[in-house]
C-alpha cells in the first residue's frame, strides 16, 4: 500500500532483481519521514538492490537528502545497493550542488 500525504506518494514494486521505490511529489520535512520509514523497512527485509525512482519527484530538500544518505549507508552495511533513477532537473541540481551525485549510483 503506498504512503500518501497531499500530493506526495511512495509506490513500491518488488521484482526478482530489484525493488523500485517510486517517489511522487515533494520530499521535505513533512514527507521525508514517510520515505525514511519505507526505505528502512525495505533495507531491513534484506532486499539486495533498491532503486529510488525520482522521475516524478518535483522537489527535495536537505531532509530528503539526509534520508537517502542514511538509507544508502544502511544498504552498504547489508551488502546491498541503493541507486537513484531519473531525477528531475530540480532534484539533480540539489544532488550536484551537495556533491551527492558522485556518491549515489545512477540506474
Secondary structure, 3 states (H helix, E strand, C coil): CCEEECCEEEEEEECCCCEEEEEEEEECCCCHHHHHHHHHHHHHCCCCEEEEEEEEEEEECHHHHHHHHHHHHHHHHCCCEEEEECCCHHHHHHHHHHCHHHCCEEC
